[in-house]
Amino acid sequence: MIALIDYHAGNLTSVRKAFHALGADLVTPDSPAEIADAAAIVVPGVGHFGATRALGPDWIEAILGRVGEGRPLLGICLGMQWLFEGSEEAPDLPGLGLLSGRCYRLRGGVADSGAGPPGVINIKVPHVGWNSLDVQRDTSIVDGVATGSQVYFTHSFAAPVTGDTVAVTGHGEPFAAVVQRGHVAGVQFHPEKSGEVGLQVLRNFLSLAG
C-alpha cells in the first residue's frame, strides 16, 4: 500500500491514475496514524510553498517516523521542494529538512521583450512545458531514464543543485530536477504528465518499496 498524502495542494487524480496504471495500491490517509502500515509515501503538490503548512507536526512526525524505518518517500513538484530546509517563497515556514538547501525563485523576465542588460537571459517564469533532463548520477530513481529525456514542468520556484541532485534541468539557470538520498527521492517535474519517462520514474520508486 502506497500512502498518497492529500494536503489540498493540487489535484491528486492524475497521480492516482499513473500509479494505478502501474498496478500500485494507493490509499489517501485522513490522519497521520493511517500511514503506519504504508509501504511507501508520496507527497505531491502544486502552488505556493505555504500550502505545506497543512502538513503540521503530527504529519511530519509520522512521515519522518516511516522514513526512519526505511520506507521510501517521493516528493513531486512542491512535494520535492518540501523535502528541503525551506523556500524563499515562504521564508518563515520550514520544510521537512531531509535534504540540505533552500528553494528559490527562478530568475527571469519577459522572453520576447528584448529588454535587459547585456548578458542577462530573459526567460518566462513560471517555467511551464517540456524540458530535458541532464542525468548527473546513476541512481535507482532514474534507472532506465536517459540523459535528454523530456519531462513536463510547471513551477516558479526550484531546488538548488547539491550533492543529492541526480538530474539537472536548465531554464535560464540550472536547477535540481531529480534528487535522491537513499530511499528519499524527489522530482520537480510531473511524472504523471510526462509519458513513458514519468512512468519509468514511478516504476523505479515502486521498486524501492518492494
N, C-alpha and C positions, 0 to 999 in steps of 0.2 A: 504494500500500500504506500502510495506517494502522497504526502500532505501538500496540497496547494493552498498557500496562505492568501486569504482574501482580506485586505485591509482597505478596500474601496478605493484603490488607486489604479483603476483600469478594468477593462472587460476581460474576464478570465475565459470566456467561451472559446476563443481561438487557441489558447494554450491547452485547454482540456482536449479539444479536438485533435491537436497534434499528438499529445501523449496517448490518447485513445487509439489513434491510427497505428501506434507502435505496440499496442496491446497492454499498455500500463493501466493499473488500477489506481484511480485517484480518488481522494476524499478532500473536501473543503471543511476543515475543522471550525467549529464555532467557538472553541475555547482552547487555550494553551494546553490544557490537560489532555486534549484529544490527539495530540501529536506524539504521545508517549510510545505508541507502538508503530509509528511510521518508519518505513524502511529508508526513506529519504524525504527531503523537504525542498520545495520550490517556492521562492519568493519572487513573483513577477512585479509589474508595476509600470505606470507611465505618469508623467506630470511632475509636479513640484516635490522637491525633497521633503517639504513639510508634511506630506501625506504619511511619511513613515512614523510620524508622531503617534499614529494609531497603534503601532507595534510597541506598546508600553512595556514596563518592567517584567510583567508576567510572561508576555510573549518572548521577550529577549532571554529571560532565564530558561524558558522551555526550549527555545531553539538552540541556545548555547549548550544546554544540557545534552541534547541529542547529538550535536556536533562533537561534543566531548566524548560521547560514546562511540564515535566513529561513523556516524550516519551521514551520508552525503548531503550537501546543501548547494543549491543552484540559485543564483540571483539573475534575473532577467531585466535588462534596461535599468529602470530606477532601482529594482531589487539588487542589481550588481553594485550600483553606487552605494547602496546601504551597507554593503559588506565592508566599506572603508571607514575611516575615522569620522568622516563628516563631509559636508559640502558647503561651499560659499553661498549656495542658493538659500540655505537656512543655517547661518553661522552658529546659532545658539543650540542647534539640535545635533547631538552626537549620532554617528552611525553605529553599526554593530561592532566595528573595530577589529574584525578578524584580519583585515588587510591594512597595511600602513599607507598613509597618504590621505589627501583630501581632494574631493572632486571640485571642478572649476568650470566656469562658463567658457564655451568655445568663443574665441575672438573672431569677429567678422564684421562685415558691412553689407552694403548692397552690391550684389555681384556685377550688375551692369551699369553702375553709376560712373565708373571711370574716375572717381574721386579718390582722394587719399594720397599720402606722401609716397614718394618713390620707394619701392622695395616692400610695401605693405600689400599683402594679398587680400583683396576684398572678397569675402565669401558670405553666403547666406546662412543665417542662423535663425531657426533651428536647422540642423542637418537632417534632411529627410530624403530617403531614397536608397538606391542600391549603391554599395561601395565594396571595395575588395579588402580581403584580409591578407596581411603580411605575417605569416606564421613565423614566430621567433624561436619557439621552443617546442619540442616534441613531447607533448603530454597527453594523457588519456582523453581529455575533453575534446581534443582536435584530432583524434585518431581517424584517419581516412579523409581529413579535410586538407586540401592542397592550398598552398600559397596562391593568391589570386582569386580564390573562390569569392563569389559575390553574395552578399547578405544584405538584409533590409534594416535600415536605421531610421529612427525618428527621435531626436533628442537635441537639447541645447547645452547640457552640461555633460562632462566626461570625466573619466578617472585618469590619473596620471600613469605614465609608463614607469613601472617599477620592476623589481626582481620577480614579482608574481605575474607579470604580464606574459601571456602566451602568444597573443597575436595583436598586431597594431593596425590601425586604420588611420588614414590622413584626411582631414578636412580643414585645410589651411594650416594645420599643425598635427603632429601625431598624437594619438590618444590610445589608451588601452581598450581594445575591442573584445578580448577574451582574457580572463585571468584564471589562474588555478594555483591553489596551495593545498597539496594533499587531496582530501576529499571535499574541499570547498572550492567552488568554481563560479564564475560569472561571465555573462555575455552582455555587451552593451546593445547589440542588435537584437532583433526579434526573431528567434529561431522558428517560431510558429508561422512566420510570414516569409521565411527565407528558403522555401522549396526543399529540395533534397539535402542541401548543405545543412540547413537548420535541423532537419530530421536526424541527420547523422550526429550532430552535436547532442541532441536529446537522447539518441540511442547510446552514445558514449556515457552520458550521465546515468542512464538506467543501468548500464553495466557496472558502474561504481556501486549502485545499490544492490547488486547481486540479483 
